[in-house]
């Protein structure tokens, strides 16, 4: 491993430091600095742009580490009529019925770059842009992973014990398990896993998605914006059945591969999302899922660490996950194919 940067690598690293300082409006990027909220929003937008899923949901900056949810949904109808000869008109409380608070936790995304890799990349004049894009994409993927696998916010995280970032934060699925257990199905008739297939709890994926949808509040069930997020194993199994039945017909095979045959399940548009549990189904709307970050909490520092022959890039912010309307979220998990 290189013990020091090559001449070209050192020049490129120095330029990267200048570029970072200029981008964030600070004198030195080698000292820990606070990112201005407007720049933090731009950084967040760049991270969000690296993921189609993050662009569909809400990823927004808030001012407080604890507070009220930003998007308070309407819990039901607000239309009616009053006989004002006998009764005063009364404004209906249309706010959602669930807990409307959120809490953010310190979240770190620290990256090291070995000298040898900087030397190898030094030939690219857009080295800083390439590096920033790679880090932003990984932060985007990490956010999704925590959203679907996070179960706690540990004081000290352990990526070896929790490779899916389970201890970084409580994600959407864990929030549902804790706050709306009546809208989370994890056991079938035999008090074990939910069995999918002939002779199981559900004969097919359509029936499973339909029943999951029925756990959404009936006042929000037919608003036209619900979607189904389906685990890859369940989609693959259903697709395999289609291949078995129609795969020998060229036109049908092409339609299956274009995902035209399985665009909907249970009457809902269906999606496969990175890092979503392979054996689960969630019914909600994209705009019901949120990631909040405190816009004044972003901190950054980039330092040269010759003791480890690497450059270290430290990034932190306060971040949390929110289901805007709990009544509009339902999940079936622990699905077993039979």
Secondary structure as a PSIPRED ss2 file (coil, helix, strand):
# PSIPRED VFORMAT (PSIPRED V4.0)

   1 X C   1.000  0.000  0.000
   2 X C   1.000  0.000  0.000
   3 X C   1.000  0.000  0.000
   4 X C   1.000  0.000  0.000
   5 X C   1.000  0.000  0.000
   6 X C   1.000  0.000  0.000
   7 X H   0.000  1.000  0.000
   8 X H   0.000  1.000  0.000
   9 X H   0.000  1.000  0.000
  10 X H   0.000  1.000  0.000
  11 X H   0.000  1.000  0.000
  12 X H   0.000  1.000  0.000
  13 X H   0.000  1.000  0.000
  14 X H   0.000  1.000  0.000
  15 X H   0.000  1.000  0.000
  16 X H   0.000  1.000  0.000
  17 X H   0.000  1.000  0.000
  18 X H   0.000  1.000  0.000
  19 X H   0.000  1.000  0.000
  20 X H   0.000  1.000  0.000
  21 X H   0.000  1.000  0.000
  22 X H   0.000  1.000  0.000
  23 X H   0.000  1.000  0.000
  24 X H   0.000  1.000  0.000
  25 X C   1.000  0.000  0.000
  26 X C   1.000  0.000  0.000
  27 X C   1.000  0.000  0.000
  28 X C   1.000  0.000  0.000
  29 X C   1.000  0.000  0.000
  30 X C   1.000  0.000  0.000
  31 X C   1.000  0.000  0.000
  32 X C   1.000  0.000  0.000
  33 X E   0.000  0.000  1.000
  34 X E   0.000  0.000  1.000
  35 X C   1.000  0.000  0.000
  36 X C   1.000  0.000  0.000
  37 X H   0.000  1.000  0.000
  38 X H   0.000  1.000  0.000
  39 X H   0.000  1.000  0.000
  40 X H   0.000  1.000  0.000
  41 X H   0.000  1.000  0.000
  42 X H   0.000  1.000  0.000
  43 X H   0.000  1.000  0.000
  44 X H   0.000  1.000  0.000
  45 X H   0.000  1.000  0.000
  46 X H   0.000  1.000  0.000
  47 X H   0.000  1.000  0.000
  48 X H   0.000  1.000  0.000
  49 X C   1.000  0.000  0.000
  50 X C   1.000  0.000  0.000
  51 X C   1.000  0.000  0.000
  52 X H   0.000  1.000  0.000
  53 X H   0.000  1.000  0.000
  54 X H   0.000  1.000  0.000
  55 X H   0.000  1.000  0.000
  56 X H   0.000  1.000  0.000
  57 X C   1.000  0.000  0.000
  58 X E   0.000  0.000  1.000
  59 X E   0.000  0.000  1.000
  60 X E   0.000  0.000  1.000
  61 X E   0.000  0.000  1.000
  62 X E   0.000  0.000  1.000
  63 X C   1.000  0.000  0.000
  64 X C   1.000  0.000  0.000
  65 X C   1.000  0.000  0.000
  66 X E   0.000  0.000  1.000
  67 X E   0.000  0.000  1.000
  68 X E   0.000  0.000  1.000
  69 X C   1.000  0.000  0.000
  70 X C   1.000  0.000  0.000
  71 X C   1.000  0.000  0.000
  72 X C   1.000  0.000  0.000
  73 X C   1.000  0.000  0.000
  74 X E   0.000  0.000  1.000
  75 X C   1.000  0.000  0.000
  76 X C   1.000  0.000  0.000
  77 X C   1.000  0.000  0.000
  78 X C   1.000  0.000  0.000
  79 X C   1.000  0.000  0.000
  80 X C   1.000  0.000  0.000
  81 X C   1.000  0.000  0.000
  82 X C   1.000  0.000  0.000
  83 X C   1.000  0.000  0.000
  84 X C   1.000  0.000  0.000
  85 X C   1.000  0.000  0.000
  86 X C   1.000  0.000  0.000
  87 X C   1.000  0.000  0.000
  88 X C   1.000  0.000  0.000
  89 X C   1.000  0.000  0.000
  90 X C   1.000  0.000  0.000
  91 X C   1.000  0.000  0.000
  92 X C   1.000  0.000  0.000
  93 X C   1.000  0.000  0.000
  94 X C   1.000  0.000  0.000
  95 X E   0.000  0.000  1.000
  96 X C   1.000  0.000  0.000
  97 X C   1.000  0.000  0.000
  98 X C   1.000  0.000  0.000
  99 X C   1.000  0.000  0.000
 100 X C   1.000  0.000  0.000
 101 X E   0.000  0.000  1.000
 102 X E   0.000  0.000  1.000
 103 X E   0.000  0.000  1.000
 104 X C   1.000  0.000  0.000
 105 X E   0.000  0.000  1.000
 106 X E   0.000  0.000  1.000
 107 X E   0.000  0.000  1.000
 108 X E   0.000  0.000  1.000
 109 X C   1.000  0.000  0.000
 110 X C   1.000  0.000  0.000
 111 X E   0.000  0.000  1.000
 112 X E   0.000  0.000  1.000
 113 X E   0.000  0.000  1.000
 114 X E   0.000  0.000  1.000
 115 X H   0.000  1.000  0.000
 116 X H   0.000  1.000  0.000
 117 X H   0.000  1.000  0.000
 118 X H   0.000  1.000  0.000
 119 X H   0.000  1.000  0.000
 120 X H   0.000  1.000  0.000
 121 X H   0.000  1.000  0.000
 122 X C   1.000  0.000  0.000
 123 X C   1.000  0.000  0.000
 124 X C   1.000  0.000  0.000
 125 X C   1.000  0.000  0.000
 126 X C   1.000  0.000  0.000
 127 X H   0.000  1.000  0.000
 128 X H   0.000  1.000  0.000
 129 X H   0.000  1.000  0.000
 130 X H   0.000  1.000  0.000
 131 X H   0.000  1.000  0.000
 132 X H   0.000  1.000  0.000
 133 X H   0.000  1.000  0.000
 134 X H   0.000  1.000  0.000
 135 X H   0.000  1.000  0.000
 136 X H   0.000  1.000  0.000
 137 X H   0.000  1.000  0.000
 138 X H   0.000  1.000  0.000
 139 X H   0.000  1.000  0.000
 140 X H   0.000  1.000  0.000
 141 X H   0.000  1.000  0.000
 142 X H   0.000  1.000  0.000
 143 X H   0.000  1.000  0.000
 144 X H   0.000  1.000  0.000
 145 X H   0.000  1.000  0.000
 146 X H   0.000  1.000  0.000
 147 X H   0.000  1.000  0.000
 148 X H   0.000  1.000  0.000
 149 X H   0.000  1.000  0.000
 150 X C   1.000  0.000  0.000
 151 X E   0.000  0.000  1.000
 152 X C   1.000  0.000  0.000
 153 X C   1.000  0.000  0.000
 154 X C   1.000  0.000  0.000
 155 X C   1.000  0.000  0.000
 156 X C   1.000  0.000  0.000
 157 X C   1.000  0.000  0.000
 158 X C   1.000  0.000  0.000
 159 X C   1.000  0.000  0.000
 160 X C   1.000  0.000  0.000
 161 X C   1.000  0.000  0.000
 162 X C   1.000  0.000  0.000
 163 X C   1.000  0.000  0.000
 164 X C   1.000  0.000  0.000
 165 X C   1.000  0.000  0.000
 166 X C   1.000  0.000  0.000
 167 X C   1.000  0.000  0.000
 168 X C   1.000  0.000  0.000
 169 X C   1.000  0.000  0.000
 170 X E   0.000  0.000  1.000
 171 X C   1.000  0.000  0.000
 172 X H   0.000  1.000  0.000
 173 X H   0.000  1.000  0.000
 174 X H   0.000  1.000  0.000
 175 X H   0.000  1.000  0.000
 176 X H   0.000  1.000  0.000
 177 X H   0.000  1.000  0.000
 178 X H   0.000  1.000  0.000
 179 X H   0.000  1.000  0.000
 180 X C   1.000  0.000  0.000
 181 X H   0.000  1.000  0.000
 182 X H   0.000  1.000  0.000
 183 X H   0.000  1.000  0.000
 184 X E   0.000  0.000  1.000
 185 X E   0.000  0.000  1.000
 186 X C   1.000  0.000  0.000
 187 X C   1.000  0.000  0.000
 188 X C   1.000  0.000  0.000
 189 X C   1.000  0.000  0.000
 190 X C   1.000  0.000  0.000
 191 X C   1.000  0.000  0.000
 192 X C   1.000  0.000  0.000
 193 X C   1.000  0.000  0.000
 194 X E   0.000  0.000  1.000
 195 X E   0.000  0.000  1.000
 196 X E   0.000  0.000  1.000
 197 X C   1.000  0.000  0.000
 198 X C   1.000  0.000  0.000
 199 X C   1.000  0.000  0.000
 200 X C   1.000  0.000  0.000
 201 X C   1.000  0.000  0.000
 202 X E   0.000  0.000  1.000
 203 X C   1.000  0.000  0.000
 204 X C   1.000  0.000  0.000
 205 X H   0.000  1.000  0.000
 206 X H   0.000  1.000  0.000
 207 X H   0.000  1.000  0.000
 208 X H   0.000  1.000  0.000
 209 X H   0.000  1.000  0.000
 210 X H   0.000  1.000  0.000
 211 X H   0.000  1.000  0.000
 212 X H   0.000  1.000  0.000
 213 X H   0.000  1.000  0.000
 214 X C   1.000  0.000  0.000
 215 X C   1.000  0.000  0.000
 216 X C   1.000  0.000  0.000
 217 X C   1.000  0.000  0.000
 218 X C   1.000  0.000  0.000
 219 X C   1.000  0.000  0.000
 220 X C   1.000  0.000  0.000
 221 X C   1.000  0.000  0.000
 222 X C   1.000  0.000  0.000
 223 X C   1.000  0.000  0.000
 224 X C   1.000  0.000  0.000
 225 X C   1.000  0.000  0.000
 226 X C   1.000  0.000  0.000
 227 X E   0.000  0.000  1.000
 228 X E   0.000  0.000  1.000
 229 X E   0.000  0.000  1.000
 230 X E   0.000  0.000  1.000
 231 X C   1.000  0.000  0.000
 232 X H   0.000  1.000  0.000
 233 X H   0.000  1.000  0.000
 234 X H   0.000  1.000  0.000
 235 X H   0.000  1.000  0.000
 236 X H   0.000  1.000  0.000
 237 X H   0.000  1.000  0.000
 238 X H   0.000  1.000  0.000
 239 X H   0.000  1.000  0.000
 240 X H   0.000  1.000  0.000
 241 X H   0.000  1.000  0.000
 242 X H   0.000  1.000  0.000
 243 X H   0.000  1.000  0.000
 244 X H   0.000  1.000  0.000
 245 X H   0.000  1.000  0.000
 246 X H   0.000  1.000  0.000
 247 X C   1.000  0.000  0.000
 248 X C   1.000  0.000  0.000
 249 X C   1.000  0.000  0.000
 250 X H   0.000  1.000  0.000
 251 X H   0.000  1.000  0.000
 252 X H   0.000  1.000  0.000
 253 X H   0.000  1.000  0.000
 254 X H   0.000  1.000  0.000
 255 X H   0.000  1.000  0.000
 256 X H   0.000  1.000  0.000
 257 X H   0.000  1.000  0.000
 258 X C   1.000  0.000  0.000
 259 X C   1.000  0.000  0.000
 260 X C   1.000  0.000  0.000
 261 X C   1.000  0.000  0.000
 262 X C   1.000  0.000  0.000
 263 X C   1.000  0.000  0.000
 264 X E   0.000  0.000  1.000
 265 X E   0.000  0.000  1.000
 266 X C   1.000  0.000  0.000
 267 X C   1.000  0.000  0.000
 268 X E   0.000  0.000  1.000
 269 X E   0.000  0.000  1.000
 270 X E   0.000  0.000  1.000
 271 X E   0.000  0.000  1.000
 272 X C   1.000  0.000  0.000
 273 X C   1.000  0.000  0.000
 274 X C   1.000  0.000  0.000
 275 X C   1.000  0.000  0.000
 276 X C   1.000  0.000  0.000
 277 X C   1.000  0.000  0.000
 278 X C   1.000  0.000  0.000
 279 X C   1.000  0.000  0.000
 280 X C   1.000  0.000  0.000
 281 X E   0.000  0.000  1.000
 282 X E   0.000  0.000  1.000
 283 X E   0.000  0.000  1.000
 284 X E   0.000  0.000  1.000
 285 X C   1.000  0.000  0.000
 286 X H   0.000  1.000  0.000
 287 X H   0.000  1.000  0.000
 288 X H   0.000  1.000  0.000
 289 X E   0.000  0.000  1.000
 290 X E   0.000  0.000  1.000
 291 X E   0.000  0.000  1.000
 292 X E   0.000  0.000  1.000
 293 X E   0.000  0.000  1.000
 294 X E   0.000  0.000  1.000
 295 X C   1.000  0.000  0.000
 296 X C   1.000  0.000  0.000
 297 X C   1.000  0.000  0.000
 298 X C   1.000  0.000  0.000
 299 X E   0.000  0.000  1.000
 300 X E   0.000  0.000  1.000
 301 X E   0.000  0.000  1.000
 302 X E   0.000  0.000  1.000
 303 X E   0.000  0.000  1.000
 304 X E   0.000  0.000  1.000
 305 X E   0.000  0.000  1.000
 306 X H   0.000  1.000  0.000
 307 X H   0.000  1.000  0.000
 308 X H   0.000  1.000  0.000
 309 X C   1.000  0.000  0.000
 310 X E   0.000  0.000  1.000
 311 X E   0.000  0.000  1.000
 312 X E   0.000  0.000  1.000
 313 X E   0.000  0.000  1.000
 314 X E   0.000  0.000  1.000
 315 X E   0.000  0.000  1.000
 316 X E   0.000  0.000  1.000
 317 X E   0.000  0.000  1.000
 318 X E   0.000  0.000  1.000
 319 X E   0.000  0.000  1.000
 320 X E   0.000  0.000  1.000
 321 X E   0.000  0.000  1.000
 322 X E   0.000  0.000  1.000
 323 X E   0.000  0.000  1.000
 324 X C   1.000  0.000  0.000
 325 X C   1.000  0.000  0.000
 326 X H   0.000  1.000  0.000
 327 X H   0.000  1.000  0.000
 328 X H   0.000  1.000  0.000
 329 X C   1.000  0.000  0.000
 330 X E   0.000  0.000  1.000
 331 X E   0.000  0.000  1.000
 332 X E   0.000  0.000  1.000
 333 X C   1.000  0.000  0.000
 334 X C   1.000  0.000  0.000
 335 X E   0.000  0.000  1.000
 336 X E   0.000  0.000  1.000
 337 X E   0.000  0.000  1.000
 338 X C   1.000  0.000  0.000
